[in-house]
Amino acid sequence: MLIAAIVVAVWVSGRIEAVVVRNTANSTALFMESFIAPLMQDLTKANELSQESRLEIGRLIKETALGERVVSFKLWREDGLLVDASNTELVGQRFEVTENLRLAWTGNVMADFEDTQDPEDVAENALGVPLMEVYSPIREIGSGRVIAVAEFYEIATQLKSDLIQARLASWLAVAVLMAAIGGSLFIIVLRGSLTIDRQLAALQEMSTKNLSLRRRVQGAAVRFSAMNDSALQQIGTDLHDGPAQMMGYAALRIDALRGHISGAQGQAELDAVEQAIRSAMTEIRNMSRGLSLPDIDRKSMSALLDALAASLSERFDVPIAVFVEMDREDLPRAIKLCLYRMAREGLNNGWRHADGKGLALRLNVQEGQLVFSVLDEGEAPATDIDATEGLGLAGLRDRVESLGGQLSLLRRRLGGHELRMTLDIREVE
C-alpha cells in the first residue's frame, strides 16, 4: 500500500503539473502569437527579419503586460538558426534542434518548466528564478504554414508556488485515502485476528480438556487392565490350588479303590474315570499356567520374553527366537503386562495356525517409540483382527489401544505373518 500510495501520488502530481504547464503555455502562446505573428511575415520571403520588425517585436515584449513577465525571447528558423533574440549576441547563430523545437515546427505548442540547461539558455539560467520555457509556432497568414518558432521565457514564481501547493494537496489526498483504506483493512484484519485468537483459545481449552479426559480414560483403562490381570492371576492360582488339588486327590482315591473292585468291567470303568480325571487335571493346570503371570515388576522385559519363549518352546517343541533392542529397561508395568500378554497370545496363535514355523519375538524401543512384533512363517492367509475367531486378538487390541498404541496383523513379504504393536511409551508414563 505504501508503494502504491507513492506511485499514485507521483503520477497525480505529475499529471497536475503537466496540465497546468500546458494550459499556461497555450494561453501565453495564443497571446504572443496574436501580437508577433503579423510582424514576422517577412520570413515567408526572406531568411531574416527587417530591422523595423525586430524593433517592433522588442517594443511589444517590453511594453505589454505580458512583457513584464517575459524576461527574454528567441525566434527560430527550422534549421536551428536564431533570427532574433533578446540577447542580440545570439542572433545569426545555429544551435542543435531540441525535441521541443522540432515538435513546435510540427504545429504543437510545447513548454518546459525550470529546464534551462540547453547551450542557448546560459543567460536565462543565470537569472536564478523559476522560468517556464514556451515554444509557440508562428504561422503564415492565410495558409497557416509554420514559418518560425517563437521561444519565450516567462517568470513562473507564482506557477511554482501553485504547483507546490497542488503537489502537497495531491500527496495529502492520496495519503488520507490510503490511510483510510489501510485503517479499514487493519480493523478488518484485527477483528479477524481477535476472532482467530478467541477460537484458538477455545480450541486450546477444548484440547486441554480432551487431553485430560483422554489421560483419565487411558489411566482407567490401564487400571482396569491391571485389575483384570490380577483377577486372572487369582483365578489361575485358585484353579491350581483348588480344583487341581481336588482332582489329584480323586485320582489317588481311585487307585485305592482298585483293590476293592473285581471284574474286568469294573476295572474298565475305573480306568475311564481315572483318564477323565487326569485329562481334567492337565487342562486345569494348562489354564492355570496361562492365567498366571511371572514376576513382572522385578524382571526386565528382555528376561520376561526370554523366559516365555523358553517355556513355550519346550511346550510346543519348536524353536522360538527373541530379538530385543532397547535404549532403556524401565518400562511401565502396564506396558510390560501388555507385551507379555501379546507375546503369549501371538505365539499360541502361531503354534496353532502356522504349525510353529519361524516363531520369533522382536522388540525395539528407541527414543520413546516402541515397536513389538510376533512373527511366524505359516502359510495360512492373513486376516483382519476383527475377523479372528475367539476374543484373543480383539481383546489384545483393546488392551493395546487403551495404552494409546496400535495393533495390526500384517502379511509378510517373504511369507508368514506379523502381529505388530506400536506405542509411544512417553504418553503412558
Steps between C-alpha positions, in 0.01 A plus 500: 500500500790737575653434158160543335445827688838636385442395138149649492611824667794542260278428200222736614738786582678445167173512311396818684831667417482393134142629460571832675818561298327410173200725565721790606719450194198492267363826636841668483562372148158618380557846642850534361411362157217753461753783538817358345370296207415810286852635557671179388343461156831622351629145554264371230724669240837537674715324761531811717267749661509863404642747747158657543340166588771421752460838669122464514526152651740631764260782582206264539696275735596793719181706499222241527370349825630162396835655431534574870523122560699408187867542575627399156397356166650323198376466143604179324525381145443131427871428459583627852593856387421781744356791296424718804550487878503720807870424523615644166832314527317175417335635180632322190631196692386145446434254782401135516129455448345380827205263525263782607616717210449214253147435630417872491585502125229237457246749636491404871539742787771356726614607845757412767497605863836582660700340219766747389792267436529541122812680366295801384346536850812619682369854561159380617651238728713770663192694612435249783120528485244234403427529128251340264638446152227521233542403132226660289472427124461818284281441195471672164187707477263343250666159453562412866846366414751515787770751401679537835494400866494760776657394829406698813639481851230601745557558871307221675537580869125489558470189284767327707315591820173371354665177389649446846158547656345267242763235571445531875123479453528192277746330737275583796189370320675176405641462853157554659337254258768236555485557874123446490542182295784382724301577811200310365717200412668518840163496675383207285820305562497592869145372539595184314809462715299544819247245374782257421654563842167425667457186292857393575442559872180295482677226305788507747258468789316219323831331417608525863171351615520227238858421597404485867199283418708274277760458772228423754343246266840354421585485869168332573563251221848426635361454850223278367756297306711462813194399703403254228851349498491477876161330487622259233808421703284439806276271296806310380625464854158389620477243221843366585443490876134397492355286219839369391577375854155350535536321168836366612346374819225333296763324287671367813171372641431314174833321536395401854168363373655268244564225763136497604348466153517172316410418151615629165200728455558675833867551426414644159261749658768605747751547216256721312430712809872527579579606142232768512628628832859518377391678177306750710806549721717568194249748362466678835879524536531640146227756572668589827835535329348727229329725752793533737771762448869504583658761724428793267620775730849370583602348164610689189298474183774313317520244787121458494496440125793257520328302778167492313667393176691222681183376673288494186784359292519204736122462497461531120826318427598769246777764513395859581746785426509818707649831376505791744649846436422758769653827612327463840376219726267688735175442315175571687325196645195545276719481190681192631168327561378591153820376333495177696134431417558583135807276479312206654189551285704549182717193558197286584336610174821437308521150640135426419467666157859498367606159638764677707711592194746789538364627832685808622462801729650837403499801738645841416483801732677816384441859622161420648366315194421130557452245221428138599437219251406133525610326178428167335556340160166323467310461174155578638354817340517815706169633624371805681517508878123556522441192284700264723315237694483534877583803710881473513618751238195726532551522877872551445429787262277665762782464753753658261268785401426572865868589532482728195667253263400318181479128424507363145520158337713509186598260225879479469651553158701173505216297654352473843334754726594781733296609799634851560449741786614866486487731801640831622595399854549862604121544504461212746752624753 
